[in-house]
Amino acid sequence: MAATSPKFPDSFAPLVDALKDAGVEFPPGKSYLNTEDESFVLALPILMEHLERSNEGRVLVYILQHFSTSKARRYRADLVRLYKSSSHHSLDVKFRFAVAISKTSKSSDIEENVIMARDTSLGQSRLGLLVHIARSRKPVATEAIDSLADDADLAKEISAIRSRRTGGA
């Protein structure tokens, strides 16, 4: 039985065509690329190109989900730049940017992530940055968690992080 190509809305056509032209294949019947497949590395520059020029929310969310892996680490600076200029995007898109930044961050990126988490102009999307901050045991991360406890956008998640760190006490 032949594998079926995934179905995408028309707004995805330029991205899907560019990926297929580059030899990137979708897993049979799946719409998401396999991050373990060799072609995933070929897909990343194409995904970034389309991330920079698309304004379609569903397309952006789809692309950003692919950048939420350490394999996309070399694109972290681009993700940060785009995130900081994403004020015109929906909360969902901005949140996905923040998660992708967290997932592509190394321990040496903690200070920059803390600065962004403290930037209230980035709104509730900063919740996605807490993924990386919560994982870190560096003093700057612990200080950030303490100082962000009163931030209305982050307080509930900060409380949960504190609870997990203290074993629920």
C-alpha positions as CSV (number, residue, x, y, z in Angstrom):
1,M,0.0,0.0,0.0
2,A,1.5,3.4,-1.0
3,A,2.1,6.0,1.7
4,T,-0.2,9.0,1.5
5,S,1.1,12.5,1.5
6,P,-0.1,14.6,4.4
7,K,-2.9,17.1,3.6
8,F,-2.2,20.8,4.4
9,P,-4.3,23.9,4.1
10,D,-3.6,26.1,1.0
11,S,-1.7,28.6,3.2
12,F,1.0,25.9,3.7
13,A,1.6,25.3,0.0
14,P,4.8,27.5,-0.4
15,L,6.4,25.9,2.6
16,V,5.5,22.3,1.7
17,D,6.6,22.9,-1.9
18,A,9.9,24.3,-0.8
19,L,10.5,21.4,1.5
20,K,9.7,18.8,-1.1
21,D,11.9,20.6,-3.7
22,A,14.8,20.3,-1.3
23,G,14.2,16.6,-0.9
24,V,12.7,16.7,2.5
25,E,10.2,13.9,3.0
26,F,7.4,13.7,5.4
27,P,6.9,10.5,7.4
28,P,4.1,8.4,5.8
29,G,0.8,9.9,6.7
30,K,2.3,12.4,9.0
31,S,2.4,16.2,8.7
32,Y,5.3,16.8,11.1
33,L,8.9,16.1,10.1
34,N,10.8,13.4,11.9
35,T,13.6,15.2,13.9
36,E,15.6,12.0,13.8
37,D,15.6,11.8,10.0
38,E,18.7,13.1,8.1
39,S,16.5,15.3,6.0
40,F,15.4,17.3,9.1
41,V,18.7,19.2,9.0
42,L,18.0,20.1,5.3
43,A,14.6,21.3,6.4
44,L,15.8,23.8,9.0
45,P,17.1,26.6,6.7
46,I,13.9,26.3,4.6
47,L,11.7,26.5,7.8
48,M,13.7,29.5,9.0
49,E,13.3,31.3,5.6
50,H,9.5,30.8,5.8
51,L,9.4,31.7,9.5
52,E,10.9,35.1,8.6
53,R,8.4,35.8,5.8
54,S,5.1,34.2,6.8
55,N,2.4,36.0,8.7
56,E,-0.1,33.1,8.7
57,G,-0.5,32.1,12.3
58,R,-1.0,28.4,11.6
59,V,2.1,28.2,9.4
60,L,4.2,30.0,12.0
61,V,3.0,27.7,14.8
62,Y,3.8,24.6,12.6
63,I,7.3,25.9,11.8
64,L,8.0,26.9,15.4
65,Q,7.1,23.4,16.6
66,H,9.9,22.1,14.5
67,F,12.4,24.6,16.0
68,S,11.5,23.3,19.5
69,T,14.5,20.9,19.6
70,S,18.2,21.2,20.4
71,K,18.9,20.2,16.8
72,A,17.8,23.7,15.9
73,R,20.2,25.3,18.3
74,R,22.1,27.2,15.6
75,Y,19.0,29.2,14.8
76,R,18.5,30.4,18.4
77,A,19.7,33.9,17.7
78,D,17.3,34.2,14.8
79,L,14.5,32.9,17.0
80,V,15.3,35.5,19.7
81,R,15.4,38.3,17.1
82,L,12.1,37.3,15.6
83,Y,10.5,36.8,19.1
84,K,11.5,40.3,20.2
85,S,9.9,41.7,17.1
86,S,6.8,39.5,17.2
87,S,4.5,42.0,18.9
88,H,2.0,41.9,16.0
89,H,1.6,38.1,16.3
90,S,-1.0,36.2,18.4
91,L,-0.2,35.0,21.9
92,D,0.0,31.4,20.6
93,V,2.7,32.3,18.0
94,K,4.7,34.4,20.5
95,F,4.5,31.6,23.1
96,R,5.8,29.1,20.5
97,F,8.7,31.4,19.8
98,A,9.5,31.5,23.5
99,V,9.3,27.7,23.8
100,A,11.5,27.2,20.8
101,I,14.0,29.6,22.3
102,S,13.9,27.6,25.6
103,K,14.4,24.3,23.8
104,T,17.3,25.6,21.7
105,S,19.1,27.2,24.7
106,K,22.2,26.1,26.4
107,S,23.1,26.8,30.0
108,S,25.2,29.8,28.8
109,D,22.0,31.4,27.5
110,I,20.3,31.6,30.9
111,E,21.1,35.3,31.4
112,E,19.6,36.3,28.1
113,N,16.5,34.2,28.8
114,V,16.1,35.8,32.2
115,I,16.3,39.3,30.7
116,M,13.6,38.4,28.2
117,A,11.4,36.8,30.9
118,R,11.6,40.1,32.9
119,D,10.6,42.1,29.8
120,T,6.9,42.7,30.5
121,S,6.4,44.1,26.9
122,L,6.6,40.4,25.8
123,G,3.5,39.7,27.8
124,Q,2.2,36.2,28.7
125,S,4.3,34.6,26.0
126,R,7.2,34.8,28.5
127,L,5.8,31.6,30.0
128,G,7.6,29.7,27.3
129,L,10.9,31.0,28.5
130,L,10.3,29.5,31.9
131,V,10.9,26.1,30.4
132,H,14.7,26.8,30.2
133,I,14.8,28.9,33.4
134,A,13.1,26.2,35.5
135,R,15.6,23.6,34.3
136,S,18.6,25.7,35.3
137,R,20.1,25.5,38.8
138,K,22.3,28.6,38.2
139,P,21.8,31.3,40.8
140,V,20.6,33.7,38.2
141,A,17.7,31.3,37.4
142,T,16.8,30.9,41.0
143,E,16.9,34.6,41.5
144,A,14.7,35.1,38.4
145,I,12.1,32.7,39.7
146,D,12.0,34.5,43.0
147,S,11.8,38.0,41.4
148,L,9.1,37.0,38.9
149,A,6.8,35.5,41.6
150,D,4.8,38.8,41.6
151,D,4.6,39.1,37.9
152,A,0.9,38.8,37.1
153,D,1.5,37.0,33.8
154,L,3.9,34.5,35.3
155,A,2.9,34.1,38.9
156,K,0.9,30.9,38.6
157,E,3.6,29.1,36.7
158,I,6.3,30.5,39.0
159,S,4.4,29.1,41.9
160,A,4.2,25.7,40.3
161,I,8.0,25.8,39.6
162,R,8.7,26.7,43.2
163,S,6.5,23.9,44.4
164,R,8.3,21.3,42.1
165,R,11.7,22.6,43.3
166,T,10.8,22.1,47.0
167,G,9.1,18.8,46.4
168,G,5.6,20.2,46.7
169,A,6.0,21.5,50.2
